Amino acid sequence: MKSFRIVILAAFIAGMVGLSAHAESPASPSAEAAVPLEEPPAFEPPDPETVVARTREVAKGLRCPVCQGLSVADSNADSARAMHDRIEELVAQGYSEEQISDYFVDRYGAWVRLEPEAEGMALVIFVMPAALLVFGGLWLAARGRSPEANAESPTADPTDYEEDEYRKRILAELGER
């Protein structure tokens, strides 16, 4: 049993050494920056104020690969900061928001967008609430105009009030008549 523990401990230590060796050589942001986009920039390089504003807008639309539900603009993770720097670099070169978004989708997949594009099954998600409101309103309107809703409610007429058989019997039992 003692030898089993030693083997497990040795495997754990070897795994940690392997992880730390892997962690020391991650793909740096500069390595990603070296990968050019396939197409030329859509615009001329903008002025610094425009770069900051457009970088913020693009970063708000992309998901941080580490955090759950946070945009690149809102995250403090190292990978989000590296993505933010790459976005800023691409904006400064004149690439459009769509080109930059497509660049990150190619690398991380469609989930990197905070708001999915309205196509395929995602279109159902966008259309369903409006369709439910429309069909619900039509159903309520049709229900309100049905013959059952327009039928007169059974209100008691004062003349029928005195001749009601059950009322007479109850009043007789109470001794009021």
C-alpha positions in Angstrom: 0.0 0.0 0.0 2.9 2.3 0.8 4.5 1.7 -2.6 1.1 2.5 -4.3 1.1 5.9 -2.5 4.7 6.6 -3.6 3.8 5.8 -7.2 0.7 8.1 -7.1 2.8 10.9 -5.4 5.6 10.5 -8.1 3.0 10.6 -10.9 1.5 13.7 -9.3 4.9 15.4 -9.1 5.8 14.4 -12.6 2.5 15.9 -13.8 3.0 19.1 -12.0 6.5 19.4 -13.4 5.1 18.8 -16.9 2.4 21.4 -16.3 4.8 24.0 -15.0 7.1 23.4 -18.0 4.1 23.8 -20.3 3.0 27.0 -18.4 6.4 28.6 -18.9 6.2 28.5 -22.7 2.6 29.7 -23.5 1.8 31.3 -26.9 2.6 34.9 -26.1 0.5 37.7 -27.4 3.4 38.7 -29.6 3.3 35.3 -31.2 -0.4 35.8 -32.1 0.4 39.3 -33.3 2.8 37.9 -35.8 -0.1 36.1 -37.5 -1.4 38.5 -40.2 -4.9 38.7 -41.3 -5.6 37.3 -44.8 -7.1 40.5 -46.1 -5.8 44.0 -46.2 -7.2 46.6 -43.8 -10.6 48.0 -44.8 -9.8 51.6 -43.7 -6.9 54.0 -43.4 -5.2 53.9 -40.0 -7.3 56.1 -37.7 -6.2 58.8 -35.2 -5.4 57.7 -31.6 -8.8 58.8 -30.2 -10.7 56.8 -32.7 -8.4 53.8 -32.1 -9.3 53.9 -28.4 -13.0 54.2 -29.0 -13.2 51.5 -31.7 -11.0 49.2 -29.6 -13.4 49.5 -26.7 -16.4 48.8 -29.0 -14.8 45.7 -30.5 -13.6 44.5 -27.1 -17.2 44.8 -25.7 -18.5 42.5 -28.3 -15.9 39.7 -27.8 -16.0 37.2 -24.9 -13.0 36.6 -22.6 -11.7 33.1 -23.2 -11.1 32.6 -19.5 -14.0 34.4 -17.7 -17.6 33.3 -18.0 -19.9 35.9 -19.5 -17.4 38.8 -19.4 -16.3 40.7 -22.4 -12.7 41.3 -23.2 -13.2 45.0 -22.3 -14.5 44.1 -18.8 -12.1 41.2 -17.9 -8.8 41.6 -16.2 -7.5 38.1 -17.2 -4.2 37.9 -19.0 -5.7 36.4 -22.1 -8.3 39.2 -22.2 -5.6 41.8 -21.9 -3.6 40.1 -24.7 -6.8 40.0 -26.9 -7.4 43.7 -26.1 -3.9 44.6 -27.1 -4.3 42.6 -30.4 -7.6 44.4 -31.1 -6.0 47.7 -30.5 -3.2 46.8 -32.9 -5.6 45.7 -35.6 -7.8 48.8 -35.2 -4.6 51.0 -35.4 -3.8 49.3 -38.7 -7.2 50.1 -40.1 -9.1 46.8 -39.9 -12.9 47.0 -39.5 -14.8 45.7 -36.6 -16.1 42.8 -38.7 -12.6 41.8 -39.8 -11.4 41.8 -36.3 -14.3 39.8 -35.0 -13.9 37.3 -37.8 -10.2 37.1 -36.9 -11.0 36.0 -33.4 -13.8 33.7 -34.5 -11.3 31.9 -36.7 -9.1 31.4 -33.7 -11.6 30.7 -30.9 -14.8 29.7 -32.6 -18.2 31.4 -32.8 -18.7 31.3 -29.0 -16.1 34.2 -28.7 -18.9 36.6 -29.8 -21.0 37.8 -26.9 -24.0 38.2 -29.1 -24.5 35.4 -31.6 -25.3 36.2 -35.2 -29.0 35.8 -36.1 -28.7 32.8 -38.4 -29.6 29.1 -38.2 -30.8 28.0 -34.7 -29.7 31.4 -33.2 -32.4 33.0 -35.4 -35.0 31.0 -33.6 -33.8 32.5 -30.3 -34.2 36.0 -31.7 -37.6 35.4 -33.3 -39.3 33.3 -30.6 -40.2 36.1 -28.1 -41.7 38.3 -30.8 -43.6 35.4 -32.2 -45.0 34.4 -28.8 -46.1 38.0 -28.2 -47.9 38.2 -31.6 -49.6 34.8 -31.3 -50.5 35.4 -27.6 -52.1 38.7 -28.6 -54.0 37.1 -31.4 -55.2 34.3 -29.1 -56.4 36.8 -26.5 -58.2 38.9 -29.2 -59.9 35.8 -30.6 -60.9 34.6 -27.2 -62.3 38.0 -26.3 -64.5 38.0 -29.4 -65.8 34.4 -29.1 -69.5 33.8 -28.9 -69.1 32.5 -25.4 -67.6 35.7 -24.2 -70.3 37.8 -25.8 -73.2 35.7 -24.3 -75.2 37.5 -21.7 -74.1 36.7 -18.2 -76.8 35.1 -16.1 -77.9 38.1 -14.1 -81.0 37.8 -12.0 -84.0 39.7 -13.2 -86.0 41.3 -10.3 -89.2 39.5 -11.5 -87.4 36.1 -11.7 -85.9 36.8 -8.3 -89.2 36.2 -6.5 -90.1 33.1 -8.5 -86.8 31.2 -8.0 -87.7 27.8 -6.6 -84.6 27.5 -4.4 -85.0 31.0 -3.0 -88.6 30.3 -2.0 -87.6 27.1 -0.2 -84.8 28.8 1.7 -86.9 31.7 2.7 -89.6 29.3 3.8 -87.2 27.4 6.0 -85.9 30.6 7.5 -89.4 31.6 8.2 -89.3 34.9 6.4 -92.2 34.2 4.2 
